[in-house]
Amino acid sequence: MTRSAESTDDRASRAERLVGYSYRMPDYYEVGREKIREYATAVQNDHPAHHDEIAAQELGHPTIIAPLTFVSVIGIIAQKFLLEKILTGFDLSQILQTDQKLIFHRPVCAGDRLTVDVSLASFRQTAGSDIFVTKNVVCDETGTPVITTLTTLVGRTGDEADPERLRRIKDVMMREP
């Protein structure tokens, strides 16, 4: 994705105006029992509560529960929605996640129908970078919060991608074993 024809100052001004507004994702995410099991296996989490309903029930849960990091599946969808539909004009290839805070209100369970309210908590420019803090509030079908995430993203200010910076990032992300 490339940046829009909009100037850097216009993008920054628009981002600053969006701080504090919340947007509901257009659809819910239904958590599947098998998806939890597949995810737990993929991240090598063999805790019985992620695989066996009886084990989860013995711990007081109605059904199997997702590993804590399962929220990343939903988080990716929410961040993409925010950056592609609401906070447009920024080059996603130039944005890196630098920090994340997760607040767990209760475990994610198989059968949950989760909605996400996404918002831009803050935006600023400093040292040639755009710094965003996004907030996602993940709620169950009753509207009760399940997880709240605060994610800090940093992108390069300006319209031109720095080829040397892109090469360094690629080298970090694509290291040969």
BADRENKE-802647 format. One record per residue (C-alpha): residue number from 0; residue in three letters; x, y, z. Coordinates in Angstrom, 1 decimal. Layout:
BEGIN
<node><nr>NUM</nr><rest>ala</rest><px>X</px><py>Y</py><pz>Z</pz></node>
...
***
This chain:
BEGIN
<node><nr>0</nr><rest>met</rest><px>0.0</px><py>0.0</py><pz>0.0</pz></node>
<node><nr>1</nr><rest>thr</rest><px>1.4</px><py>3.4</py><pz>-0.8</pz></node>
<node><nr>2</nr><rest>arg</rest><px>0.7</px><py>6.7</py><pz>0.8</pz></node>
<node><nr>3</nr><rest>ser</rest><px>-2.1</px><py>8.9</py><pz>-0.5</pz></node>
<node><nr>4</nr><rest>ala</rest><px>-1.7</px><py>12.1</py><pz>-2.4</pz></node>
<node><nr>5</nr><rest>glu</rest><px>-2.6</px><py>13.9</py><pz>0.8</pz></node>
<node><nr>6</nr><rest>ser</rest><px>0.3</px><py>15.8</py><pz>2.3</pz></node>
<node><nr>7</nr><rest>thr</rest><px>2.0</px><py>14.7</py><pz>5.5</pz></node>
<node><nr>8</nr><rest>asp</rest><px>0.6</px><py>17.7</py><pz>7.4</pz></node>
<node><nr>9</nr><rest>asp</rest><px>-3.0</px><py>16.9</py><pz>6.2</pz></node>
<node><nr>10</nr><rest>arg</rest><px>-2.6</px><py>13.3</py><pz>7.3</pz></node>
<node><nr>11</nr><rest>ala</rest><px>-1.3</px><py>14.3</py><pz>10.7</pz></node>
<node><nr>12</nr><rest>ser</rest><px>-4.0</px><py>16.9</py><pz>11.2</pz></node>
<node><nr>13</nr><rest>arg</rest><px>-6.7</px><py>14.4</py><pz>10.3</pz></node>
<node><nr>14</nr><rest>ala</rest><px>-5.2</px><py>11.8</py><pz>12.6</pz></node>
<node><nr>15</nr><rest>glu</rest><px>-5.1</px><py>14.3</py><pz>15.5</pz></node>
<node><nr>16</nr><rest>arg</rest><px>-8.9</px><py>15.0</py><pz>14.8</pz></node>
<node><nr>17</nr><rest>leu</rest><px>-9.7</px><py>11.3</py><pz>15.1</pz></node>
<node><nr>18</nr><rest>val</rest><px>-8.2</px><py>10.9</py><pz>18.5</pz></node>
<node><nr>19</nr><rest>gly</rest><px>-10.8</px><py>9.8</py><pz>21.0</pz></node>
<node><nr>20</nr><rest>tyr</rest><px>-13.4</px><py>8.6</py><pz>18.5</pz></node>
<node><nr>21</nr><rest>ser</rest><px>-14.5</px><py>5.0</py><pz>18.6</pz></node>
<node><nr>22</nr><rest>tyr</rest><px>-15.5</px><py>2.8</py><pz>15.6</pz></node>
<node><nr>23</nr><rest>arg</rest><px>-17.3</px><py>-0.6</py><pz>15.9</pz></node>
<node><nr>24</nr><rest>met</rest><px>-16.0</px><py>-3.3</py><pz>13.6</pz></node>
<node><nr>25</nr><rest>pro</rest><px>-18.7</px><py>-4.1</py><pz>11.1</pz></node>
<node><nr>26</nr><rest>asp</rest><px>-19.0</px><py>-7.8</py><pz>12.1</pz></node>
<node><nr>27</nr><rest>tyr</rest><px>-18.4</px><py>-10.0</py><pz>15.1</pz></node>
<node><nr>28</nr><rest>tyr</rest><px>-15.7</px><py>-12.7</py><pz>15.4</pz></node>
<node><nr>29</nr><rest>glu</rest><px>-17.1</px><py>-16.1</py><pz>16.5</pz></node>
<node><nr>30</nr><rest>val</rest><px>-14.5</px><py>-18.0</py><pz>18.4</pz></node>
<node><nr>31</nr><rest>gly</rest><px>-14.5</px><py>-21.6</py><pz>17.3</pz></node>
<node><nr>32</nr><rest>arg</rest><px>-13.6</px><py>-24.5</py><pz>19.5</pz></node>
<node><nr>33</nr><rest>glu</rest><px>-11.4</px><py>-26.1</py><pz>16.9</pz></node>
<node><nr>34</nr><rest>lys</rest><px>-9.7</px><py>-22.8</py><pz>16.1</pz></node>
<node><nr>35</nr><rest>ile</rest><px>-8.7</px><py>-22.5</py><pz>19.8</pz></node>
<node><nr>36</nr><rest>arg</rest><px>-7.3</px><py>-26.0</py><pz>19.7</pz></node>
<node><nr>37</nr><rest>glu</rest><px>-5.4</px><py>-25.3</py><pz>16.4</pz></node>
<node><nr>38</nr><rest>tyr</rest><px>-4.0</px><py>-22.0</py><pz>17.8</pz></node>
<node><nr>39</nr><rest>ala</rest><px>-2.9</px><py>-23.6</py><pz>21.1</pz></node>
<node><nr>40</nr><rest>thr</rest><px>-1.1</px><py>-26.4</py><pz>19.1</pz></node>
<node><nr>41</nr><rest>ala</rest><px>0.5</px><py>-23.8</py><pz>16.8</pz></node>
<node><nr>42</nr><rest>val</rest><px>1.9</px><py>-21.8</py><pz>19.7</pz></node>
<node><nr>43</nr><rest>gln</rest><px>2.9</px><py>-25.0</py><pz>21.6</pz></node>
<node><nr>44</nr><rest>asn</rest><px>0.5</px><py>-24.3</py><pz>24.5</pz></node>
<node><nr>45</nr><rest>asp</rest><px>-0.5</px><py>-27.7</py><pz>25.8</pz></node>
<node><nr>46</nr><rest>his</rest><px>-2.5</px><py>-26.6</py><pz>28.8</pz></node>
<node><nr>47</nr><rest>pro</rest><px>-5.5</px><py>-28.9</py><pz>29.1</pz></node>
<node><nr>48</nr><rest>ala</rest><px>-8.0</px><py>-26.0</py><pz>29.3</pz></node>
<node><nr>49</nr><rest>his</rest><px>-7.2</px><py>-25.1</py><pz>25.7</pz></node>
<node><nr>50</nr><rest>his</rest><px>-7.9</px><py>-28.6</py><pz>24.4</pz></node>
<node><nr>51</nr><rest>asp</rest><px>-10.3</px><py>-30.4</py><pz>26.7</pz></node>
<node><nr>52</nr><rest>glu</rest><px>-13.7</px><py>-29.2</py><pz>27.7</pz></node>
<node><nr>53</nr><rest>ile</rest><px>-13.8</px><py>-31.2</py><pz>30.9</pz></node>
<node><nr>54</nr><rest>ala</rest><px>-10.4</px><py>-29.9</py><pz>32.0</pz></node>
<node><nr>55</nr><rest>ala</rest><px>-11.7</px><py>-26.3</py><pz>31.3</pz></node>
<node><nr>56</nr><rest>gln</rest><px>-14.9</px><py>-27.0</py><pz>33.3</pz></node>
<node><nr>57</nr><rest>glu</rest><px>-12.9</px><py>-28.3</py><pz>36.2</pz></node>
<node><nr>58</nr><rest>leu</rest><px>-11.2</px><py>-24.9</py><pz>36.3</pz></node>
<node><nr>59</nr><rest>gly</rest><px>-14.6</px><py>-23.1</py><pz>36.3</pz></node>
<node><nr>60</nr><rest>his</rest><px>-14.9</px><py>-22.3</py><pz>32.6</pz></node>
<node><nr>61</nr><rest>pro</rest><px>-18.0</px><py>-23.1</py><pz>30.6</pz></node>
<node><nr>62</nr><rest>thr</rest><px>-16.0</px><py>-24.6</py><pz>27.7</pz></node>
<node><nr>63</nr><rest>ile</rest><px>-12.4</px><py>-24.6</py><pz>26.5</pz></node>
<node><nr>64</nr><rest>ile</rest><px>-10.6</px><py>-21.3</py><pz>26.7</pz></node>
<node><nr>65</nr><rest>ala</rest><px>-8.2</px><py>-19.6</py><pz>24.3</pz></node>
<node><nr>66</nr><rest>pro</rest><px>-4.5</px><py>-19.0</py><pz>25.1</pz></node>
<node><nr>67</nr><rest>leu</rest><px>-3.9</px><py>-15.4</py><pz>26.1</pz></node>
<node><nr>68</nr><rest>thr</rest><px>-2.1</px><py>-14.7</py><pz>22.8</pz></node>
<node><nr>69</nr><rest>phe</rest><px>-5.2</px><py>-15.7</py><pz>20.8</pz></node>
<node><nr>70</nr><rest>val</rest><px>-6.3</px><py>-12.0</py><pz>21.0</pz></node>
<node><nr>71</nr><rest>ser</rest><px>-3.7</px><py>-11.4</py><pz>18.3</pz></node>
<node><nr>72</nr><rest>val</rest><px>-6.0</px><py>-13.1</py><pz>15.8</pz></node>
<node><nr>73</nr><rest>ile</rest><px>-8.7</px><py>-10.5</py><pz>16.5</pz></node>
<node><nr>74</nr><rest>gly</rest><px>-6.3</px><py>-7.7</py><pz>17.0</pz></node>
<node><nr>75</nr><rest>ile</rest><px>-4.8</px><py>-8.0</py><pz>13.5</pz></node>
<node><nr>76</nr><rest>ile</rest><px>-8.3</px><py>-7.7</py><pz>12.0</pz></node>
<node><nr>77</nr><rest>ala</rest><px>-9.1</px><py>-4.6</py><pz>14.2</pz></node>
<node><nr>78</nr><rest>gln</rest><px>-5.8</px><py>-2.8</py><pz>13.4</pz></node>
<node><nr>79</nr><rest>lys</rest><px>-6.3</px><py>-3.5</py><pz>9.7</pz></node>
<node><nr>80</nr><rest>phe</rest><px>-9.8</px><py>-2.0</py><pz>9.9</pz></node>
<node><nr>81</nr><rest>leu</rest><px>-8.6</px><py>1.1</py><pz>11.7</pz></node>
<node><nr>82</nr><rest>leu</rest><px>-5.6</px><py>1.7</py><pz>9.4</pz></node>
<node><nr>83</nr><rest>glu</rest><px>-7.4</px><py>0.9</py><pz>6.1</pz></node>
<node><nr>84</nr><rest>lys</rest><px>-10.9</px><py>2.3</py><pz>6.7</pz></node>
<node><nr>85</nr><rest>ile</rest><px>-10.6</px><py>5.0</py><pz>9.3</pz></node>
<node><nr>86</nr><rest>leu</rest><px>-7.1</px><py>6.3</py><pz>9.6</pz></node>
<node><nr>87</nr><rest>thr</rest><px>-6.3</px><py>6.1</py><pz>5.9</pz></node>
<node><nr>88</nr><rest>gly</rest><px>-3.3</px><py>7.5</py><pz>4.0</pz></node>
<node><nr>89</nr><rest>phe</rest><px>-0.5</px><py>5.9</py><pz>6.0</pz></node>
<node><nr>90</nr><rest>asp</rest><px>1.8</px><py>3.4</py><pz>4.4</pz></node>
<node><nr>91</nr><rest>leu</rest><px>1.2</px><py>0.2</py><pz>6.4</pz></node>
<node><nr>92</nr><rest>ser</rest><px>4.6</px><py>-1.1</py><pz>5.2</pz></node>
<node><nr>93</nr><rest>gln</rest><px>6.2</px><py>1.8</py><pz>7.1</pz></node>
<node><nr>94</nr><rest>ile</rest><px>4.5</px><py>1.1</py><pz>10.4</pz></node>
<node><nr>95</nr><rest>leu</rest><px>5.9</px><py>-1.0</py><pz>13.2</pz></node>
<node><nr>96</nr><rest>gln</rest><px>4.4</px><py>-2.1</py><pz>16.5</pz></node>
<node><nr>97</nr><rest>thr</rest><px>6.6</px><py>-1.0</py><pz>19.3</pz></node>
<node><nr>98</nr><rest>asp</rest><px>4.6</px><py>-1.7</py><pz>22.4</pz></node>
<node><nr>99</nr><rest>gln</rest><px>1.4</px><py>-3.3</py><pz>23.6</pz></node>
<node><nr>100</nr><rest>lys</rest><px>-0.6</px><py>-3.5</py><pz>26.8</pz></node>
<node><nr>101</nr><rest>leu</rest><px>-3.3</px><py>-6.1</py><pz>27.3</pz></node>
<node><nr>102</nr><rest>ile</rest><px>-5.9</px><py>-5.9</py><pz>30.0</pz></node>
<node><nr>103</nr><rest>phe</rest><px>-7.8</px><py>-9.2</py><pz>30.4</pz></node>
<node><nr>104</nr><rest>his</rest><px>-11.2</px><py>-9.0</py><pz>31.9</pz></node>
<node><nr>105</nr><rest>arg</rest><px>-12.0</px><py>-12.7</py><pz>31.4</pz></node>
<node><nr>106</nr><rest>pro</rest><px>-10.8</px><py>-15.6</py><pz>29.2</pz></node>
<node><nr>107</nr><rest>val</rest><px>-11.9</px><py>-15.9</py><pz>25.6</pz></node>
<node><nr>108</nr><rest>cys</rest><px>-14.1</px><py>-19.0</py><pz>25.4</pz></node>
<node><nr>109</nr><rest>ala</rest><px>-15.2</px><py>-21.2</py><pz>22.5</pz></node>
<node><nr>110</nr><rest>gly</rest><px>-18.5</px><py>-19.9</py><pz>21.2</pz></node>
<node><nr>111</nr><rest>asp</rest><px>-17.9</px><py>-16.2</py><pz>22.1</pz></node>
<node><nr>112</nr><rest>arg</rest><px>-19.1</px><py>-13.8</py><pz>19.6</pz></node>
<node><nr>113</nr><rest>leu</rest><px>-16.7</px><py>-10.9</py><pz>20.0</pz></node>
<node><nr>114</nr><rest>thr</rest><px>-17.1</px><py>-7.4</py><pz>18.7</pz></node>
<node><nr>115</nr><rest>val</rest><px>-14.3</px><py>-4.8</py><pz>18.7</pz></node>
<node><nr>116</nr><rest>asp</rest><px>-14.5</px><py>-1.1</py><pz>19.2</pz></node>
<node><nr>117</nr><rest>val</rest><px>-11.4</px><py>0.5</py><pz>17.7</pz></node>
<node><nr>118</nr><rest>ser</rest><px>-10.1</px><py>4.0</py><pz>18.4</pz></node>
<node><nr>119</nr><rest>leu</rest><px>-7.1</px><py>6.2</py><pz>18.1</pz></node>
<node><nr>120</nr><rest>ala</rest><px>-6.1</px><py>7.0</py><pz>21.7</pz></node>
<node><nr>121</nr><rest>ser</rest><px>-3.3</px><py>9.4</py><pz>20.7</pz></node>
<node><nr>122</nr><rest>phe</rest><px>-1.2</px><py>10.6</py><pz>17.8</pz></node>
<node><nr>123</nr><rest>arg</rest><px>1.9</px><py>12.7</py><pz>17.7</pz></node>
<node><nr>124</nr><rest>gln</rest><px>4.9</px><py>13.4</py><pz>15.5</pz></node>
<node><nr>125</nr><rest>thr</rest><px>8.4</px><py>13.5</py><pz>16.8</pz></node>
<node><nr>126</nr><rest>ala</rest><px>11.9</px><py>12.9</py><pz>15.5</pz></node>
<node><nr>127</nr><rest>gly</rest><px>10.7</px><py>12.1</py><pz>12.0</pz></node>
<node><nr>128</nr><rest>ser</rest><px>8.1</px><py>9.6</py><pz>13.2</pz></node>
<node><nr>129</nr><rest>asp</rest><px>4.3</px><py>9.3</py><pz>13.5</pz></node>
<node><nr>130</nr><rest>ile</rest><px>3.5</px><py>7.7</py><pz>16.8</pz></node>
<node><nr>131</nr><rest>phe</rest><px>0.0</px><py>6.2</py><pz>17.2</pz></node>
<node><nr>132</nr><rest>val</rest><px>-1.6</px><py>4.6</py><pz>20.2</pz></node>
<node><nr>133</nr><rest>thr</rest><px>-4.6</px><py>2.5</py><pz>19.3</pz></node>
<node><nr>134</nr><rest>lys</rest><px>-7.2</px><py>1.2</py><pz>21.7</pz></node>
<node><nr>135</nr><rest>asn</rest><px>-9.3</px><py>-1.9</py><pz>21.0</pz></node>
<node><nr>136</nr><rest>val</rest><px>-12.1</px><py>-2.9</py><pz>23.4</pz></node>
<node><nr>137</nr><rest>val</rest><px>-13.1</px><py>-6.5</py><pz>22.7</pz></node>
<node><nr>138</nr><rest>cys</rest><px>-16.6</px><py>-7.3</py><pz>24.1</pz></node>
<node><nr>139</nr><rest>asp</rest><px>-18.8</px><py>-10.4</py><pz>24.2</pz></node>
<node><nr>140</nr><rest>glu</rest><px>-22.3</px><py>-10.7</py><pz>22.8</pz></node>
<node><nr>141</nr><rest>thr</rest><px>-23.7</px><py>-9.0</py><pz>25.9</pz></node>
<node><nr>142</nr><rest>gly</rest><px>-21.4</px><py>-6.0</py><pz>25.5</pz></node>
<node><nr>143</nr><rest>thr</rest><px>-19.3</px><py>-7.0</py><pz>28.4</pz></node>
<node><nr>144</nr><rest>pro</rest><px>-15.5</px><py>-6.3</py><pz>27.9</pz></node>
<node><nr>145</nr><rest>val</rest><px>-13.4</px><py>-9.3</py><pz>27.5</pz></node>
<node><nr>146</nr><rest>ile</rest><px>-10.0</px><py>-7.8</py><pz>26.6</pz></node>
<node><nr>147</nr><rest>thr</rest><px>-8.8</px><py>-4.2</py><pz>26.2</pz></node>
<node><nr>148</nr><rest>thr</rest><px>-5.6</px><py>-3.6</py><pz>24.2</pz></node>
<node><nr>149</nr><rest>leu</rest><px>-3.5</px><py>-0.5</py><pz>23.8</pz></node>
<node><nr>150</nr><rest>thr</rest><px>-1.0</px><py>-0.7</py><pz>21.0</pz></node>
<node><nr>151</nr><rest>thr</rest><px>1.8</px><py>1.7</py><pz>20.1</pz></node>
<node><nr>152</nr><rest>leu</rest><px>2.7</px><py>2.0</py><pz>16.4</pz></node>
<node><nr>153</nr><rest>val</rest><px>5.5</px><py>4.0</py><pz>14.9</pz></node>
<node><nr>154</nr><rest>gly</rest><px>5.7</px><py>5.1</py><pz>11.3</pz></node>
<node><nr>155</nr><rest>arg</rest><px>8.0</px><py>7.3</py><pz>9.3</pz></node>
<node><nr>156</nr><rest>thr</rest><px>6.7</px><py>10.8</py><pz>8.9</pz></node>
<node><nr>157</nr><rest>gly</rest><px>6.8</px><py>12.1</py><pz>5.3</pz></node>
<node><nr>158</nr><rest>asp</rest><px>5.9</px><py>10.8</py><pz>1.8</pz></node>
<node><nr>159</nr><rest>glu</rest><px>9.0</px><py>9.0</py><pz>0.8</pz></node>
<node><nr>160</nr><rest>ala</rest><px>10.0</px><py>5.5</py><pz>1.9</pz></node>
<node><nr>161</nr><rest>asp</rest><px>13.6</px><py>5.2</py><pz>2.8</pz></node>
<node><nr>162</nr><rest>pro</rest><px>15.0</px><py>2.2</py><pz>0.8</pz></node>
<node><nr>163</nr><rest>glu</rest><px>17.9</px><py>1.7</py><pz>3.3</pz></node>
<node><nr>164</nr><rest>arg</rest><px>15.5</px><py>1.6</py><pz>6.2</pz></node>
<node><nr>165</nr><rest>leu</rest><px>13.3</px><py>-0.9</py><pz>4.4</pz></node>
<node><nr>166</nr><rest>arg</rest><px>16.3</px><py>-3.1</py><pz>3.7</pz></node>
<node><nr>167</nr><rest>arg</rest><px>17.3</px><py>-3.1</py><pz>7.4</pz></node>
<node><nr>168</nr><rest>ile</rest><px>13.8</px><py>-4.0</py><pz>8.5</pz></node>
<node><nr>169</nr><rest>lys</rest><px>13.6</px><py>-6.8</py><pz>5.9</pz></node>
<node><nr>170</nr><rest>asp</rest><px>17.0</px><py>-8.1</py><pz>7.2</pz></node>
<node><nr>171</nr><rest>val</rest><px>15.7</px><py>-8.2</py><pz>10.7</pz></node>
<node><nr>172</nr><rest>met</rest><px>12.4</px><py>-9.8</py><pz>9.8</pz></node>
<node><nr>173</nr><rest>met</rest><px>13.8</px><py>-12.3</py><pz>7.3</pz></node>
<node><nr>174</nr><rest>arg</rest><px>17.0</px><py>-13.6</py><pz>9.0</pz></node>
<node><nr>175</nr><rest>glu</rest><px>18.2</px><py>-16.9</py><pz>7.7</pz></node>
<node><nr>176</nr><rest>pro</rest><px>18.7</px><py>-19.5</py><pz>10.5</pz></node>
***
